[in-house]
């Protein structure tokens, strides 16, 4: 029985060798440190026919090591004698369970299944993945100098499998090897104990001025798809000063009495801390340490001019600015209250001293005047408050004079008119003069009314009821003299009587004219009719007797002249 069994087993082993040669291979992936399940993908018709399941591994150079075996009706027997002795077990589906996966586990494992019919094997290649612990940047540069290749830093990804590739980024954009200023040096180091790889990337970088405040980082992506990134780093970019700028800090507009701050700025990094300030009229500079500003207090118009600043350690690096102190001075002559007599001339002189273009405007009694006032012969209407305003940008200056025109009063008009009800007479006296003239009448009246005193003009009214014809005088006077005028005023009753008589005479005259015209027309018609009858009879007599009409022709001529004369009178 044992011989047969041994013979049968030998046959099975021979067949197994043949099967191994023709067996298929698979690959499984495991994670470092985790339990790895290696499947035994061998199909049999009947599970109960399986006599034995065995796992072994390839030690290399054609040498295999045993791991475990499971015979029908028996428990699993671990026959490994190396590190696998405590790490292997068999799953219910005949898969090999390998705990604490390590890099040394990356090899071929073979599953052999023996049944009454056949011996089958399947080989599984194991690959162990290990993601890096993360990305770190070390050996960072303290500063980067423009135009000088400098080691920016070293980025490394520790303990990974397979080894990862590292990419450097600036402002989240990849830096490419051999681009301007980019030199990347990559290397991989494998730990002989763990078999894990550490990838290292060193960035040699030539900085530019635009790299100020740039963010540098490194990143990688593992074969399993997970991405890793380091923290972003900023580096101080140092460079020599190329430009100096002078800034003037002052109120707008800059006027006398203001303060002006000069600020000198340089584009070097680190920035310069000491500056020279050249003030107008001073050849020697004012040196300012640990600051870049200098303040000029209480500027005047004489402060206008060119100002400069430069670097203390390099005076050729300088900048300049022109400063203009705005000013506006006006002088009006005469000014204040001015008294003049009517008819005199007044010369008004406005002097302006300004740092720029200006505009002048005038007002009289708060009303704008289009043209500059000229006083060659003063009138009372010229009196008033004159204001002169001069503007230059935001600067404004004002001056004023109050002109008083004085003189003896003059009556400009004395007239009369009927009251609205027609029962009274209203006398109106208008005069000019200054100071305001007083007005008196030679008679007393009712409803005395004096108008306002404007531009040296006064109007005074009185209402009277004259019962007889009168001569009324109006007198105006002030400190400079007086004036009187007389007006004749007729009685109200006389005017009414005369009005009626005028109306009656006008009616009679009209009637007379109409009667004369009608009489003349009637006479002309009578004469014409008589003449027609006469002519007719004369012609009839001639027809009867056959006499000549030489004698009657003169009579006819006289009669015609008479008719024509009467016709002309009738027309008159």
C-alpha positions as CSV (number, residue, x, y, z in Angstrom):
1,X,0.0,0.0,0.0
2,X,2.8,2.4,0.9
3,X,4.7,1.4,-2.2
4,X,1.7,2.1,-4.3
5,X,1.3,5.3,-2.5
6,X,4.9,6.2,-3.0
7,X,4.7,5.4,-6.6
8,X,1.5,7.3,-7.0
9,X,3.0,10.3,-5.1
10,X,6.1,10.2,-7.4
11,X,3.8,10.3,-10.4
12,X,2.0,13.2,-8.9
13,X,5.2,15.1,-8.2
14,X,6.3,14.6,-11.8
15,X,3.0,15.7,-13.0
16,X,3.3,18.7,-10.6
17,X,6.6,19.7,-12.2
18,X,5.0,19.6,-15.6
19,X,2.1,21.7,-14.2
20,X,4.5,24.2,-12.6
21,X,6.2,24.8,-15.9
22,X,2.9,25.6,-17.5
23,X,1.4,27.3,-14.6
24,X,0.1,30.9,-14.9
25,X,1.5,33.9,-12.9
26,X,-0.4,36.8,-11.3
27,X,0.6,39.9,-9.4
28,X,-0.9,41.2,-6.2
29,X,-0.1,44.5,-4.4
30,X,0.2,45.0,-0.7
31,X,0.9,47.8,1.6
32,X,4.0,48.0,3.8
33,X,3.3,46.9,7.3
34,X,-0.2,45.6,6.5
35,X,-1.5,42.0,6.3
36,X,-1.2,40.8,2.7
37,X,-3.6,38.2,1.3
38,X,-2.1,36.2,-1.6
39,X,-4.9,34.3,-3.4
40,X,-4.6,30.7,-4.6
41,X,-6.6,30.9,-7.8
42,X,-6.8,27.1,-8.6
43,X,-10.2,25.7,-9.6
44,X,-11.0,22.0,-8.9
45,X,-14.2,20.1,-9.8
46,X,-14.7,18.8,-6.3
47,X,-13.2,20.4,-3.2
48,X,-13.4,17.1,-1.4
49,X,-11.1,15.6,-3.9
50,X,-8.2,17.9,-2.7
51,X,-5.6,15.9,-1.0
52,X,-3.1,18.6,-0.2
53,X,-2.6,22.4,-0.5
54,X,0.9,23.7,-0.2
55,X,2.6,27.2,-0.3
56,X,6.2,27.9,-1.0
57,X,8.3,31.0,-2.1
58,X,11.1,31.7,-4.4
59,X,14.4,32.3,-2.6
60,X,16.2,33.0,-5.8
61,X,18.6,31.1,-8.0
62,X,16.0,28.3,-8.4
63,X,15.8,27.6,-4.7
64,X,12.3,27.4,-3.1
65,X,11.5,27.6,0.6
66,X,8.5,25.9,2.2
67,X,6.0,27.9,4.1
68,X,3.0,25.7,5.1
69,X,1.0,22.7,4.0
70,X,-2.6,21.6,4.5
71,X,-3.5,17.9,4.0
72,X,-7.0,16.6,3.7
73,X,-8.5,16.0,7.2
74,X,-5.5,17.6,9.0
75,X,-4.7,21.0,10.4
76,X,-2.4,23.5,8.7
77,X,1.2,22.7,9.3
78,X,3.7,25.6,9.1
79,X,7.0,24.3,7.9
80,X,8.8,27.5,7.4
81,X,12.0,27.9,9.3
82,X,12.9,31.5,8.6
83,X,11.1,34.9,9.3
84,X,7.9,33.6,7.7
85,X,7.4,31.1,10.5
86,X,5.5,33.6,12.7
87,X,4.0,35.6,9.9
88,X,2.1,33.1,7.7
89,X,-1.3,31.5,8.0
90,X,-3.9,29.9,5.6
91,X,-7.3,31.4,4.9
92,X,-10.4,29.2,4.4
93,X,-10.2,29.8,0.7
94,X,-6.6,28.6,0.6
95,X,-5.2,32.1,0.3
96,X,-1.9,32.8,2.0
97,X,-2.1,35.4,4.7
98,X,1.2,37.2,5.3
99,X,1.3,39.7,8.2
100,X,3.4,42.8,8.5
101,X,4.3,43.0,4.9
102,X,7.9,44.1,4.2
103,X,10.0,45.0,1.2
104,X,11.6,41.6,1.3
105,X,8.2,40.1,0.6
106,X,8.5,41.4,-3.0
107,X,9.0,37.9,-4.5
108,X,7.2,35.1,-6.1
109,X,4.9,32.8,-4.0
110,X,3.6,29.5,-5.4
111,X,0.4,27.7,-4.4
112,X,0.2,24.0,-5.2
113,X,-3.0,22.0,-5.0
114,X,-2.9,18.1,-5.2
115,X,-6.0,16.2,-6.0
116,X,-6.7,12.6,-7.0
117,X,-6.9,13.7,-10.6
118,X,-4.1,16.3,-11.0
119,X,-1.5,18.6,-9.4
120,X,-1.9,22.3,-10.2
121,X,0.2,25.3,-9.3
122,X,-0.2,29.1,-9.6
123,X,2.6,31.6,-9.0
124,X,1.8,35.0,-7.6
125,X,4.2,37.9,-7.7
126,X,4.0,40.3,-4.8
127,X,4.7,44.0,-5.0
128,X,4.8,46.0,-1.8
129,X,3.8,49.7,-1.9
130,X,4.8,52.2,0.7
131,X,3.7,55.9,0.5
132,X,6.2,58.5,1.7
133,X,6.0,59.9,5.2
134,X,5.5,63.3,3.6
135,X,7.5,66.0,1.9
136,X,9.8,68.3,3.8
137,X,12.1,71.2,2.8
138,X,15.4,71.5,4.6
139,X,18.6,73.4,4.2
140,X,16.7,76.4,3.2
141,X,18.6,79.5,2.0
142,X,18.5,82.5,4.3
143,X,18.3,84.8,1.3
144,X,18.5,84.8,-2.5
145,X,20.7,87.3,-4.3
146,X,19.6,88.5,-7.7
147,X,21.7,87.0,-10.5
148,X,23.6,84.6,-8.2
149,X,22.9,80.8,-8.3
150,X,22.0,79.8,-4.8
151,X,20.9,76.5,-3.2
152,X,17.3,77.4,-2.4
153,X,16.6,74.2,-0.4
154,X,16.5,70.4,-0.3
155,X,13.1,68.6,-0.6
156,X,12.9,64.9,0.4
157,X,10.3,62.2,0.6
158,X,11.2,59.5,3.1
159,X,10.5,55.7,3.2
160,X,8.5,55.2,0.0
161,X,8.2,52.3,-2.5
162,X,8.5,52.7,-5.3
163,X,10.7,55.8,-5.1
164,X,8.8,59.0,-6.0
165,X,9.7,61.8,-8.3
166,X,9.8,65.3,-6.8
167,X,8.7,68.5,-8.6
168,X,9.6,72.1,-7.5
169,X,7.0,74.8,-7.8
170,X,7.0,78.6,-7.7
171,X,3.7,80.2,-7.0
172,X,2.1,76.7,-7.6
173,X,3.6,76.5,-11.1
174,X,6.2,73.7,-11.8
175,X,9.8,74.7,-12.4
176,X,11.4,72.9,-15.3
177,X,15.0,71.7,-15.3
178,X,17.3,73.9,-17.4
179,X,14.8,76.8,-17.5
180,X,16.3,80.2,-16.8
181,X,17.8,80.1,-13.3
182,X,16.5,76.5,-12.6
183,X,18.9,73.6,-11.8
184,X,17.3,70.6,-10.1
185,X,19.5,67.7,-8.7
186,X,17.6,64.5,-7.9
187,X,18.8,61.4,-6.1
188,X,17.3,58.2,-4.5
189,X,18.7,56.4,-1.4
190,X,17.5,52.9,-0.4
191,X,17.6,51.9,3.2
192,X,19.4,48.6,3.4
193,X,17.4,47.5,6.5
194,X,13.9,48.4,5.3
195,X,14.4,48.4,1.6
196,X,12.4,51.7,1.5
197,X,13.5,54.6,-0.8
198,X,14.1,58.2,0.2
199,X,13.9,60.6,-2.8
200,X,15.9,63.9,-2.5
201,X,15.7,66.9,-4.8
202,X,18.0,69.9,-4.4
203,X,16.9,73.2,-6.2
204,X,19.7,75.5,-7.3
205,X,18.0,78.8,-8.2
206,X,19.1,82.1,-9.7
207,X,16.6,84.7,-8.4
208,X,15.2,87.6,-10.3
209,X,13.7,90.8,-8.8
210,X,10.2,89.6,-9.5
211,X,10.8,86.7,-7.2
212,X,10.2,89.0,-4.3
213,X,7.3,87.5,-2.2
214,X,7.3,84.4,-4.5
215,X,6.2,81.1,-2.8
216,X,8.3,78.1,-3.4
217,X,7.3,74.5,-2.6
218,X,7.8,70.9,-3.7
219,X,5.3,68.1,-4.5
220,X,5.0,64.5,-5.6
221,X,2.4,61.9,-6.6
222,X,2.7,58.3,-5.5
223,X,2.0,55.4,-7.8
224,X,-1.2,54.7,-5.9
225,X,-2.5,58.2,-6.9
226,X,-2.0,60.1,-3.7
227,X,-0.5,63.5,-3.9
228,X,1.9,65.1,-1.4
229,X,3.0,68.7,-1.1
230,X,5.3,70.6,1.2
231,X,4.6,73.8,3.0
232,X,5.2,77.0,1.0
233,X,8.3,79.0,1.7
234,X,9.2,82.7,1.0
235,X,12.8,83.8,0.6
236,X,14.3,87.2,1.1
237,X,15.5,88.5,-2.3
238,X,18.5,90.7,-2.0
239,X,19.7,93.1,-4.7
240,X,21.5,96.3,-5.1
241,X,19.6,99.6,-5.5
242,X,19.0,100.5,-9.1
243,X,16.6,103.4,-8.8
244,X,16.0,106.2,-6.2
245,X,12.7,108.0,-6.0
246,X,11.8,111.2,-4.2
247,X,8.3,111.7,-3.1
248,X,6.9,115.0,-1.9
249,X,4.1,114.8,0.8
250,X,2.3,118.1,1.1
251,X,-1.2,119.5,1.2
252,X,-2.8,120.5,-2.1
253,X,-2.5,123.3,-2.9
254,X,0.9,123.9,-1.2
255,X,0.7,127.3,0.3
256,X,2.9,129.4,2.5
257,X,3.0,128.3,6.1
258,X,2.5,124.6,5.3
259,X,4.8,121.7,6.1
260,X,6.4,119.6,3.4
261,X,7.8,116.0,3.9
262,X,10.4,114.7,1.6
263,X,10.5,110.9,1.3
264,X,13.4,109.1,-0.4
265,X,12.7,105.5,-1.6
266,X,15.2,103.0,-3.1
267,X,14.3,99.7,-4.8
268,X,17.2,97.8,-3.2
269,X,16.7,94.9,-0.9
270,X,17.3,95.2,2.0
271,X,16.4,98.8,1.5
272,X,18.9,101.5,2.4
273,X,18.5,103.0,5.9
274,X,20.4,106.3,5.4
275,X,19.8,109.1,2.9
276,X,21.2,112.5,1.9
277,X,18.7,115.3,1.5
278,X,19.7,118.4,-0.6
279,X,17.6,121.4,0.3
280,X,17.2,124.5,-1.9
281,X,20.1,126.9,-1.5
282,X,22.3,124.4,0.5
283,X,25.2,122.6,-1.2
284,X,25.8,120.4,1.8
285,X,23.3,117.6,2.3
286,X,21.3,116.9,5.4
287,X,22.1,113.3,6.4
288,X,19.3,111.2,7.9
289,X,20.1,108.0,9.6
290,X,17.6,105.1,10.1
291,X,14.9,106.9,8.3
292,X,14.0,107.9,4.8
293,X,12.0,111.2,5.4
294,X,12.8,114.8,6.1
295,X,10.2,117.5,6.9
296,X,10.5,121.2,6.0
297,X,8.3,123.3,8.3
298,X,6.6,126.6,7.5
299,X,7.5,126.9,3.8
300,X,7.4,130.3,2.1
301,X,7.4,131.3,-1.6
302,X,11.2,131.4,-1.4
303,X,11.1,127.7,-0.7
304,X,10.1,127.0,-4.3
305,X,12.8,125.2,-6.2
306,X,14.6,121.9,-6.8
307,X,15.1,119.3,-4.0
308,X,17.2,116.1,-4.2
309,X,17.9,113.0,-2.2
310,X,20.6,110.3,-2.7
311,X,22.1,107.2,-1.0
312,X,24.7,107.9,1.6
313,X,27.0,105.1,0.4
314,X,26.4,106.0,-3.2
315,X,25.7,109.7,-3.8
316,X,25.4,109.1,-7.6
317,X,22.2,107.3,-7.0
318,X,19.9,110.3,-6.6
319,X,16.4,111.7,-7.5
320,X,15.0,115.2,-7.6
321,X,11.7,117.0,-7.6
322,X,10.6,120.6,-8.1
323,X,8.5,122.1,-5.4
324,X,6.2,125.1,-6.0
325,X,4.8,127.1,-3.1
326,X,1.7,128.8,-4.3
327,X,0.9,132.3,-3.2
328,X,-1.7,135.0,-4.0
329,X,-1.4,138.6,-2.8
330,X,-3.8,141.4,-3.8
331,X,-3.8,145.1,-2.9
332,X,-6.8,147.3,-3.7
333,X,-6.5,151.1,-3.7
334,X,-8.5,152.8,-2.4
335,X,-10.1,150.4,0.1
336,X,-12.8,150.6,2.7
337,X,-15.3,153.5,2.7
338,X,-14.6,156.1,0.0
339,X,-16.6,159.4,-0.2
340,X,-16.6,161.4,-3.5
341,X,-18.6,164.1,-5.1
342,X,-20.8,163.6,-8.1
343,X,-19.0,164.5,-11.3
344,X,-15.6,163.7,-10.0
345,X,-13.3,160.9,-11.2
346,X,-12.1,158.0,-9.1
347,X,-9.2,155.8,-10.0
348,X,-9.3,152.2,-8.6
349,X,-6.1,150.2,-8.7
350,X,-5.9,146.5,-8.1
351,X,-2.4,145.0,-7.8
352,X,-2.0,141.2,-7.9
353,X,1.1,139.1,-7.1
354,X,0.5,135.4,-7.8
355,X,2.6,132.3,-8.5
356,X,0.3,131.2,-11.4
357,X,-2.6,132.2,-13.6
358,X,-5.5,133.8,-11.8
359,X,-9.0,135.0,-12.5
360,X,-10.6,138.3,-11.4
361,X,-14.3,138.9,-10.8
362,X,-16.3,141.9,-9.5
363,X,-19.6,142.4,-7.8
364,X,-21.6,145.5,-6.9
365,X,-24.0,145.1,-4.0
366,X,-23.6,141.2,-4.3
367,X,-24.5,141.3,-8.0
368,X,-21.9,140.2,-10.5
369,X,-20.5,142.9,-12.8
370,X,-19.3,141.8,-16.3
371,X,-16.7,144.5,-16.8
372,X,-14.2,146.1,-14.5
373,X,-15.8,149.3,-13.0
374,X,-14.4,152.6,-14.3
375,X,-15.3,155.9,-12.7
376,X,-14.4,158.8,-15.0
377,X,-17.4,161.0,-13.9
378,X,-19.2,159.7,-10.9
379,X,-22.9,159.6,-10.8
380,X,-25.1,158.9,-7.8
381,X,-26.0,155.5,-9.3
382,X,-22.3,154.5,-9.0
383,X,-22.5,154.4,-5.2
384,X,-22.5,151.0,-3.6
385,X,-20.3,148.2,-2.2
386,X,-17.8,146.8,-4.7
387,X,-16.1,143.5,-4.0
388,X,-13.1,142.2,-5.9
389,X,-12.4,138.4,-5.9
390,X,-9.2,136.9,-7.3
391,X,-9.0,133.1,-7.6
392,X,-6.0,130.9,-8.5
393,X,-6.9,127.2,-8.3
394,X,-8.1,126.6,-4.8
395,X,-6.7,129.9,-3.5
396,X,-9.1,132.9,-3.2
397,X,-8.4,136.4,-2.0
398,X,-11.0,139.3,-1.7
399,X,-10.9,143.0,-1.3
400,X,-13.7,145.6,-1.2
401,X,-14.5,149.3,-1.2
402,X,-17.7,151.1,-0.3
403,X,-18.2,154.1,-2.6
404,X,-20.3,157.0,-1.4
405,X,-21.2,159.6,-4.0
406,X,-22.3,163.0,-2.5
407,X,-23.5,166.3,-3.9
408,X,-26.2,169.0,-4.0
409,X,-29.6,167.7,-4.9
410,X,-31.1,168.4,-8.3
411,X,-34.8,168.0,-9.2
412,X,-34.9,165.8,-12.3
413,X,-38.7,165.8,-12.8
414,X,-41.7,167.6,-11.4
415,X,-45.1,166.6,-12.8
416,X,-48.7,166.1,-11.9
417,X,-51.4,163.5,-12.5
418,X,-55.0,162.9,-11.5
419,X,-55.8,160.4,-8.7
420,X,-57.4,157.1,-9.6
421,X,-60.9,158.4,-8.7
422,X,-60.3,161.6,-10.7
423,X,-61.2,163.9,-7.7
424,X,-57.7,164.9,-6.6
425,X,-54.4,166.0,-8.1
426,X,-51.2,164.1,-7.3
427,X,-47.9,166.1,-7.5
428,X,-44.7,164.1,-8.0
429,X,-41.2,165.5,-7.3
430,X,-38.2,163.4,-8.3
431,X,-34.7,164.4,-7.3
432,X,-31.1,163.1,-7.1
433,X,-28.6,163.9,-4.4
434,X,-26.6,162.5,-1.5
435,X,-26.8,162.5,1.4
436,X,-30.5,161.9,1.0
437,X,-32.2,165.2,0.3
438,X,-35.2,166.5,2.2
439,X,-38.3,167.4,0.2
440,X,-40.7,170.3,1.0
441,X,-43.7,171.7,-0.9
442,X,-45.1,175.3,-0.9
443,X,-48.6,173.9,0.0
444,X,-49.9,171.3,2.3
445,X,-51.3,168.2,0.9
446,X,-52.8,164.9,2.0
447,X,-51.5,161.4,1.7
448,X,-47.8,162.5,1.6
449,X,-45.7,159.6,0.4
450,X,-41.9,159.3,0.0
451,X,-40.3,156.5,-1.9
452,X,-37.1,154.6,-0.9
453,X,-33.7,156.2,-1.4
454,X,-31.9,154.1,-4.1
455,X,-28.8,155.1,-6.0
456,X,-29.1,158.7,-4.9
457,X,-32.7,159.0,-6.1
458,X,-35.7,160.0,-4.1
459,X,-39.4,160.4,-5.2
460,X,-41.9,162.4,-3.1
461,X,-45.7,162.5,-3.8
462,X,-48.5,164.6,-2.3
463,X,-52.2,164.7,-3.0
464,X,-54.0,168.0,-3.3
465,X,-57.5,169.3,-4.1
466,X,-57.0,172.8,-5.6
467,X,-60.1,175.0,-5.5
468,X,-58.4,177.6,-7.7
469,X,-55.4,177.8,-10.1
470,X,-52.1,177.5,-8.2
471,X,-48.4,177.7,-8.7
472,X,-46.8,175.0,-6.5
473,X,-43.1,174.7,-5.8
474,X,-41.0,171.6,-4.8
475,X,-37.8,172.2,-2.9
476,X,-35.1,169.6,-2.2
477,X,-32.0,170.3,0.0
478,X,-29.1,168.6,1.9
479,X,-25.8,169.8,3.4
480,X,-24.4,170.5,-0.1
481,X,-27.2,172.8,-1.4
482,X,-30.8,173.0,-2.7
483,X,-33.0,173.1,-5.8
484,X,-36.5,174.4,-6.4
485,X,-39.0,173.9,-9.3
486,X,-42.5,175.3,-9.8
487,X,-45.5,173.7,-11.5
488,X,-48.9,175.2,-12.3
489,X,-51.9,173.4,-11.0
490,X,-55.5,174.3,-12.1
491,X,-58.6,174.0,-10.1
492,X,-60.5,170.8,-10.3
493,X,-63.8,172.6,-10.8
494,X,-62.4,174.8,-13.6
495,X,-61.1,171.7,-15.4
496,X,-64.5,170.1,-15.1
497,X,-66.3,173.2,-16.6
498,X,-63.8,173.6,-19.4
499,X,-64.2,169.9,-20.2
500,X,-67.9,170.3,-20.5
501,X,-67.7,173.5,-22.6
502,X,-65.2,171.9,-24.9
503,X,-67.5,169.0,-25.4
504,X,-70.5,171.3,-26.2
505,X,-68.5,173.4,-28.7
506,X,-67.2,170.3,-30.3
507,X,-70.8,169.1,-30.8
508,X,-72.1,172.4,-32.3
509,X,-69.2,172.7,-34.7
510,X,-69.8,169.2,-35.9
511,X,-73.5,169.9,-36.6
512,X,-72.6,173.1,-38.6
513,X,-70.1,171.3,-40.8
514,X,-72.6,168.6,-41.6
515,X,-75.3,171.2,-42.5
516,X,-73.1,173.1,-44.8
517,X,-72.0,169.9,-46.6
518,X,-75.6,168.7,-47.1
519,X,-76.7,172.2,-48.3
520,X,-74.0,172.4,-50.9
521,X,-74.9,168.9,-52.2
522,X,-78.6,169.8,-52.6
523,X,-77.7,173.1,-54.5
524,X,-75.5,171.2,-56.8
525,X,-78.2,168.8,-57.6
526,X,-80.8,171.6,-58.3
527,X,-78.4,173.5,-60.6
528,X,-77.6,170.3,-62.5
529,X,-81.2,169.4,-63.0
530,X,-82.1,173.0,-64.3
531,X,-79.2,172.9,-66.7
532,X,-80.4,169.6,-68.1
533,X,-84.0,170.9,-68.6
534,X,-82.6,174.1,-70.2
535,X,-80.5,172.2,-72.7
536,X,-83.2,169.9,-73.7
537,X,-85.6,172.8,-74.5
538,X,-83.0,174.7,-76.4
539,X,-82.3,171.7,-78.6
540,X,-85.9,171.2,-79.3
541,X,-86.4,174.9,-80.5
542,X,-83.6,174.5,-82.9
543,X,-85.2,171.4,-84.4
544,X,-88.4,173.3,-84.9
545,X,-87.1,176.5,-86.4
546,X,-83.9,175.4,-87.9
547,X,-82.1,178.4,-86.5
548,X,-78.5,178.4,-85.8
549,X,-77.4,178.1,-82.2
550,X,-74.4,180.4,-82.3
551,X,-75.9,182.9,-79.9
552,X,-76.8,180.3,-77.3
553,X,-73.4,178.7,-77.2
554,X,-71.9,181.4,-75.0
555,X,-74.8,181.2,-72.6
556,X,-74.3,177.5,-72.4
557,X,-70.6,178.1,-71.6
558,X,-71.4,180.5,-68.8
559,X,-73.9,178.2,-67.4
560,X,-71.4,175.3,-67.4
561,X,-68.8,177.5,-65.6
562,X,-71.4,178.5,-63.0
563,X,-72.4,174.8,-62.4
564,X,-68.7,173.9,-62.1
565,X,-68.1,176.7,-59.6
566,X,-71.0,175.6,-57.4
567,X,-69.8,172.1,-57.5
568,X,-66.4,173.1,-56.2
569,X,-68.0,175.1,-53.4
570,X,-70.2,172.1,-52.5
571,X,-67.1,169.9,-52.2
572,X,-65.4,172.4,-49.9
